[in-house]
Each structure stands twice: as C-alpha cells, then as structure tokens.
Amino acid sequence: MEKHEDSSAALLNKKICKSNAMIRSRYSISLLGEQCLNYSLSLISKNCTKDSKNVTISFPVSDIKLMTGCNSSRIYANLKTAAKELMTTIFVSEEPARNNFNMKILASNAVCENGVFTIYFNDKIIPDLVELKEKYTKFMLSELFSFSSVYSLRLYEFLKSFYHQKKNMVSKDQYEVSVGFPEILFIIGVYNIDDPRVEKFLDRQKPPYDYGAIAKILDPANSMDFGRFNMRILKSAITEINQCTQMAVTSIPNRSGRGGKVERITFSFSITLPEEEQKDESLINAEITQDISERIFKEMAIAGYDISIKDAEEISKQAGGDYNRFYTAFNLLRASKEEIKNPVAYILSCEKERHIASRAQLGRLKEKGIICQTNF
C-alpha cells in the first residue's frame, strides 16, 4: 500500500503551466478527459519546444489508475470517451471589435495500445501548450487530481487564472471575479456551447453572446436556474476547492431588477502560499495597489470628470483596491439620468453599497455609445 501511495505522489509532484485562453474557453469535458489533458501538460515541457512540428505525449494507463485511484475495469471504456472529448474540444479566442476569431482543435488523434495512452496534439495549438511566457497560470498536478467533480476542477482553474490580475485585486491578498449567470454554466462545462442545437443561433450572433438565450435553447424548461445550480453544483464545488487546494473561495449572487433575479455571481478568493513564495508575492501586490489608483484617475479624467490623484486614491480605498467595483460604480455614474454634482461622492456611495447597474441603466450606456468592460 505504501509503495502505491509513494508512486502516486511521485507522479503528482509536478507543476504545470496552462494557458489562460485555454482555461477560460467554453467547452464541455469529463473529469477523466480534463485529467488526461493536465497530465499531458506536465509531460510536454520535458519533451517539446515551440519549434516542435508536432506534439505527441504517451503515458502508461497505469499512471492514470495510480493518480486517480481508479482500479475499475471500465477505465479503458472511460479513456475511450475521454479520447473522443480531447479530439472534439475546440478552443476559441475572439476579438469582437475587429471581427477576428481563432479556433483551434486540441488533438488530432488519440490511441490506446498495449496499456499506453497516446495523444497527438494539433500542431496549431503548440504555442498554447509549450514554453508559455505570458497569460498562463501555474498549478500543482496534485491539486488538480484531488477533485471528484469536473465542475469543481474547472471552477478552480478559472478562478486561479485571475490570480495576479491587477483589475481583480481587492486588497493585498484578496481577489474578486464577477461572472454572468448563466454564463458560468458554459465556463465550467455544465452546458456545452458546441452543442449542434445552438449552432444556427451562434452563426447569427456576435460576441459578447447572450448566454441566457443559449441556455434556453439547450434547456427550455430552465431546469438549471440559479437556485438549482447553487444547490446541486456551486456549493459542493466551493467546498471541494476550499478542502483540496490552497484557495479559500466564497460566492455572492448579484441580483438586480424586479424580483431580484440573479444576473451575476461574484467570487471572492485568497490563496495561501508556501513561505518561500510569499516574498515574491509582496512585490507583485505593491505594484498592483499603486496601479489601481492611477487607472481610476486616468479613466475618470479621460471621461471629462474633475478628479485629483487624492480622489482616485480615496475611491480605490473605498473599493478595497478592486478596480471592478470602481468600474461598476463608474458605469452607474455615467448611466444617471440626472447630472451628478459630486461624482466622487456618488462613486464612493455606490462602492460602499455595492450597487450594480440595472438593464435599463446598461441600455442608457449603450445609447450613449459607452461599451461596458467585462471582468475577464
């Protein structure tokens, strides 16, 4: 038994770097499919470079059995399903303002032969897999294999991809990420945006997509409203993240409009780092805190508001250093029907009360030609 555990620990004691674009793509995959992908990423750095014409990763099926603790006779049937998922997963990056998009298929082939599983990655996706220099997130493989639910794993990866993002930093050690509902259902793979039923709808749309309309196509009965999502998936995913990783996360539903319908979910998280990594973190955090006040000053000055650096620092302080909280209040200021005599005081009040814009207010912003930024 000890030998089994030692072997598993050796396999899992690896760090992987995963592209943020890959993490934040909307796709649906099983837990085993995600685990095969992550284990492959841990092996890629030793075998490939960006100049590689192809990336082929092989590993014994026994490795997956050891790391997952699965001794089921169905492991090969499950790997067959995972192989199909890896070969049909498409990662999409888009620039809506320029009508640009880039679609990349993850893998072109997958083989299981003589107890060895081999993935042939698509050559176009190599830059997203190998020698990443920016816009990536580091993970310990042991953490990624500790989850029993793919939704927990996907939510953890998604949230951690905002770690060190200046605009998501609330305070020195705290981060916030605000996500639309039901958009989160596509982010963690509850719904599959590549489902053939929504293909015609998406062909007529331009990002940002109306995920509520897409969800209605896939689920006309609305069997996954926020209440059910919270009870069936979200609560257990957060519990699992808090128990299995160095991340501590909570969630708050953001309601607006008549009836208090949940339109967004705000995730708040912190990460406890090993002592040897904390020194580097403190330098990064100091840079982030200073940068937020400067961004607030520039944003309001460009929009024509009379603001001082001292005002920007006060706004940043009230928002806890969270640029998203400021920007939400700033949108409310710009959407106001009446002229606001003291814009700084107005923003401070909105930040304190955590107000969010209603659909009518967002509509007024659109009429003024103001495009609201998203949180990611």
C-alpha positions in Angstrom: 0.0 0.0 0.0 2.8 2.4 0.9 4.5 1.7 -2.4 1.3 2.5 -4.3 1.0 5.9 -2.5 4.6 6.7 -3.0 4.3 6.0 -6.7 1.2 8.2 -7.0 2.8 11.0 -5.1 5.9 11.0 -7.4 3.6 11.3 -10.5 1.6 14.1 -9.0 4.5 16.1 -7.6 4.7 18.2 -10.8 3.9 21.8 -11.7 2.1 22.6 -15.0 1.6 25.9 -16.8 -1.8 26.2 -18.5 -2.7 29.0 -21.0 -5.4 31.3 -19.6 -7.1 31.3 -23.0 -7.4 27.6 -22.7 -8.7 27.7 -19.1 -11.3 30.3 -20.0 -12.6 28.7 -23.2 -16.2 27.4 -23.1 -16.1 23.6 -23.7 -17.6 20.5 -22.1 -15.4 17.6 -21.0 -15.4 14.8 -18.4 -13.3 14.7 -15.3 -11.1 12.0 -16.8 -10.7 14.0 -20.0 -9.5 17.0 -18.1 -7.2 14.9 -16.0 -5.6 13.3 -19.1 -5.1 16.8 -20.6 -3.5 18.1 -17.4 -1.2 15.1 -17.0 -0.1 15.5 -20.6 0.7 19.2 -20.0 3.0 18.1 -17.1 4.9 15.9 -19.6 5.0 18.3 -22.5 7.7 20.6 -21.1 10.2 17.7 -21.0 9.6 16.5 -24.5 8.7 19.5 -26.7 9.6 23.1 -27.6 7.7 25.8 -29.6 9.8 24.8 -32.6 8.4 21.2 -32.5 6.5 20.3 -35.6 4.2 18.0 -33.6 3.5 17.2 -30.0 2.8 13.6 -29.1 2.5 12.6 -25.5 2.4 9.0 -24.3 1.9 7.6 -20.8 1.0 4.2 -19.3 -2.7 3.8 -18.4 -1.4 2.6 -15.1 -0.3 6.2 -14.4 -3.9 7.4 -14.6 -5.0 4.5 -12.4 -2.5 5.4 -9.8 -3.2 9.1 -9.8 -7.0 8.8 -9.8 -7.1 5.7 -7.5 -9.3 4.1 -10.2 -8.9 0.3 -10.5 -12.2 -0.2 -12.3 -12.4 -2.5 -15.3 -14.2 0.4 -17.1 -11.0 2.5 -17.2 -10.5 1.7 -20.9 -14.1 2.5 -21.8 -13.8 5.7 -19.9 -10.5 6.5 -21.7 -12.2 5.9 -25.0 -14.8 8.6 -24.1 -12.0 10.9 -22.9 -10.2 10.4 -26.2 -13.3 11.5 -28.2 -13.6 14.6 -26.0 -10.0 15.6 -26.5 -10.4 15.2 -30.3 -13.5 17.3 -30.4 -12.6 20.1 -28.0 -12.2 23.4 -29.7 -10.5 26.4 -28.0 -11.7 29.8 -29.3 -10.2 33.2 -28.9 -12.1 36.3 -30.2 -11.6 40.0 -30.8 -15.2 41.1 -31.4 -14.3 44.8 -32.1 -12.2 43.6 -35.1 -14.4 40.7 -36.1 -11.4 38.4 -35.5 -11.5 34.9 -34.1 -9.2 31.9 -33.9 -10.4 28.3 -33.4 -8.0 25.5 -32.6 -8.8 21.8 -32.2 -7.0 20.3 -29.3 -6.0 16.9 -30.6 -6.0 15.2 -34.0 -5.6 11.6 -32.8 -5.7 9.5 -29.6 -4.6 5.9 -29.3 -4.6 3.3 -26.5 -2.5 0.3 -27.3 -0.7 -2.2 -25.2 -1.5 -0.3 -22.0 -0.2 3.0 -23.3 -2.4 6.1 -24.0 -1.1 8.5 -26.6 -2.4 11.9 -27.5 -1.4 13.6 -30.8 -1.9 17.3 -30.3 -2.9 19.5 -33.2 0.2 21.4 -34.4 -1.7 24.8 -34.4 -2.2 24.6 -30.7 1.5 24.1 -29.8 2.0 27.8 -28.9 -0.7 27.4 -26.3 1.0 24.4 -24.8 4.7 24.8 -24.8 7.2 27.4 -23.3 4.4 29.8 -22.2 5.9 33.3 -21.3 2.7 35.2 -20.5 -1.0 34.8 -19.8 -0.7 31.5 -18.2 -1.4 30.0 -14.7 0.7 27.6 -12.7 -0.9 24.6 -10.9 0.3 21.7 -8.8 -0.8 18.5 -10.5 -1.6 17.0 -7.1 -4.3 19.7 -6.6 -5.8 19.2 -10.0 -6.1 15.4 -9.4 -7.7 15.9 -5.9 -11.1 16.8 -7.3 -14.0 14.4 -7.6 -16.1 16.7 -9.8 -15.1 18.2 -13.1 -17.1 21.3 -12.2 -15.0 21.9 -9.1 -11.8 21.5 -11.1 -13.0 23.8 -13.9 -14.1 26.5 -11.4 -10.8 26.3 -9.5 -8.8 26.6 -12.7 -11.0 29.5 -13.9 -10.7 31.5 -10.7 -7.0 30.9 -10.3 -6.4 32.3 -13.8 -7.3 35.7 -12.3 -4.6 35.4 -9.6 -2.2 38.4 -10.0 -4.6 40.1 -12.4 -4.5 43.8 -11.2 -8.0 44.6 -12.1 -9.3 41.7 -10.0 -7.3 42.5 -6.8 -9.5 43.7 -3.9 -6.7 44.0 -1.4 -3.3 42.6 -0.8 -4.3 39.0 -0.6 -7.9 39.1 -1.9 -9.3 38.8 -5.4 -12.8 39.1 -6.9 -14.1 37.8 -10.2 -17.6 38.7 -11.3 -19.3 36.3 -13.8 -22.6 36.5 -15.6 -25.3 33.9 -14.9 -25.9 31.6 -16.7 -22.5 32.3 -18.5 -20.8 30.4 -15.6 -22.6 27.3 -16.7 -20.7 27.3 -20.0 -17.4 28.3 -18.4 -17.3 25.2 -16.2 -18.9 22.9 -18.7 -22.5 22.3 -17.3 -23.8 23.4 -20.7 -21.9 22.8 -24.0 -21.7 25.8 -26.3 -20.6 23.5 -29.1 -23.9 21.6 -29.0 -25.4 21.4 -32.5 -28.7 22.8 -31.3 -27.1 26.3 -30.8 -25.0 26.3 -34.0 -27.5 28.3 -36.0 -28.1 30.8 -33.2 -24.4 31.4 -32.8 -24.0 31.9 -36.5 -26.3 34.9 -36.3 -24.6 36.4 -33.2 -21.5 38.4 -32.4 -19.7 38.3 -29.1 -20.4 39.0 -26.3 -23.1 36.3 -26.6 -26.4 36.2 -24.9 -25.8 33.1 -22.7 -29.3 33.3 -21.3 -30.7 32.8 -24.8 -28.3 30.0 -25.5 -29.2 28.3 -22.2 -32.9 28.5 -23.1 -32.2 26.6 -26.4 -30.4 23.8 -24.5 -32.7 23.8 -21.5 -36.2 25.2 -22.4 -37.6 24.0 -19.0 -35.0 26.1 -17.2 -34.1 23.1 -15.0 -30.8 24.8 -14.1 -31.9 28.1 -12.6 -29.6 29.8 -10.0 -31.3 28.0 -7.1 -30.7 24.6 -8.5 -27.2 25.4 -9.8 -26.3 26.7 -6.3 -27.6 23.6 -4.5 -26.5 20.9 -7.0 -23.2 22.2 -8.2 -21.9 25.5 -6.8 -21.9 24.8 -3.1 -20.2 21.5 -3.4 -17.6 22.9 -5.8 -16.7 25.7 -3.4 -16.5 23.2 -0.5 -14.2 20.9 -2.6 -11.9 23.8 -3.6 -11.6 25.0 0.0 -10.8 21.5 1.2 -8.5 20.3 -1.6 -6.4 23.4 -2.5 -4.6 26.5 -1.0 -7.5 28.6 -2.2 -10.3 29.9 0.1 -13.3 31.0 -2.0 -16.8 32.3 -1.4 -19.6 33.4 -3.7 -22.2 36.2 -3.6 -25.2 36.2 -6.1 -25.7 39.7 -7.5 -29.4 40.4 -8.0 -31.0 43.3 -10.0 -34.3 44.4 -11.4 -37.8 43.4 -10.4 -37.9 40.1 -8.5 -34.3 40.1 -7.7 -33.2 37.8 -10.5 -29.6 36.7 -10.2 -27.7 38.2 -13.2 -24.1 37.8 -11.9 -22.1 35.9 -9.3 -19.1 37.5 -7.6 -16.4 35.1 -6.4 -14.0 36.3 -3.8 -10.9 34.3 -3.1 -7.5 34.3 -1.5 -4.6 31.8 -1.8 -2.3 30.8 1.0 1.2 30.3 -0.5 4.2 28.4 0.9 6.6 30.6 2.8 9.3 30.6 0.2 6.9 32.1 -2.4 5.5 34.9 -0.2 8.4 37.3 -0.7 7.8 37.4 -4.5 4.1 37.9 -3.9 4.6 41.0 -1.7 6.5 42.8 -4.5 3.7 42.0 -7.0 1.0 43.2 -4.6 2.7 46.5 -4.0 2.8 47.2 -7.7 -0.9 46.2 -8.2 -2.1 48.6 -5.4 -0.4 51.6 -6.8 -1.5 50.8 -10.4 -5.3 50.7 -9.5 -5.4 54.4 -8.3 -3.6 55.5 -11.4 -6.1 53.6 -13.6 -9.1 55.2 -11.8 -7.6 58.7 -12.2 -7.0 58.2 -15.9 -10.4 56.6 -16.6 -12.3 59.5 -15.0 -10.1 62.2 -16.4 -10.5 60.9 -19.9 -14.2 60.9 -19.5 -14.1 64.6 -18.5 -14.6 64.4 -14.8 -12.8 66.8 -12.4 -10.7 64.4 -10.3 -7.4 64.6 -8.4 -5.0 61.8 -7.5 -6.1 62.1 -3.9 -9.7 61.5 -5.0 -8.6 58.4 -7.0 -6.8 57.0 -4.0 -9.9 57.5 -1.9 -12.1 55.8 -4.4 -9.6 52.9 -4.7 -9.5 52.6 -0.9 -13.3 52.6 -0.6 -13.4 49.8 -3.3 -10.8 47.9 -1.4 -8.4 48.3 -4.3 -10.9 46.4 -6.5 -11.0 48.1 -10.0 -14.1 46.1 -10.9 -16.0 47.6 -8.0 -14.9 51.1 -9.1 -15.9 50.4 -12.7 -19.4 49.2 -11.7 -19.9 52.5 -9.8 -18.5 54.5 -12.6 -21.0 52.9 -15.0 -23.8 53.9 -12.6 -22.5 57.5 -12.7 -22.5 57.6 -16.4 -25.9 56.0 -16.7 -27.6 58.5 -14.4 -30.5 60.4 -15.9 -29.7 63.5 -13.8 -26.4 65.5 -13.6 -24.4 64.3 -10.6 -22.9 67.4 -8.9 -20.3 65.5 -6.9 -19.2 62.5 -9.0 -16.5 61.4 -6.5 -19.0 61.2 -3.6 -21.5 59.4 -5.8 -19.0 56.7 -6.7 -17.9 56.3 -3.1 -21.5 55.8 -2.1 -22.1 53.2 -4.9 -19.0 51.3 -4.0 -19.9 51.2 -0.3 -23.4 49.9 -1.0 -22.2 47.6 -3.8 -24.8 48.8 -6.3 -24.9 47.3 -9.8 -26.4 48.6 -13.0 -29.9 47.5 -14.0 -30.8 46.5 -17.6 -32.3 50.0 -18.1 -29.1 51.7 -17.0 -27.0 49.5 -19.2 -29.3 50.4 -22.0 -28.7 54.1 -21.4 -25.0 53.5 -21.5 -25.4 51.7 -24.8 -27.4 54.6 -26.2 -24.6 56.9 -25.2 -22.2 54.7 -27.1 -20.4 53.5 -24.0 -19.2 49.9 -24.2 -19.0 48.4 -20.7 -15.9 46.4 -20.0 -16.3 42.8 -18.8 -14.4 41.4 -15.9 -12.3 39.0 -17.9 
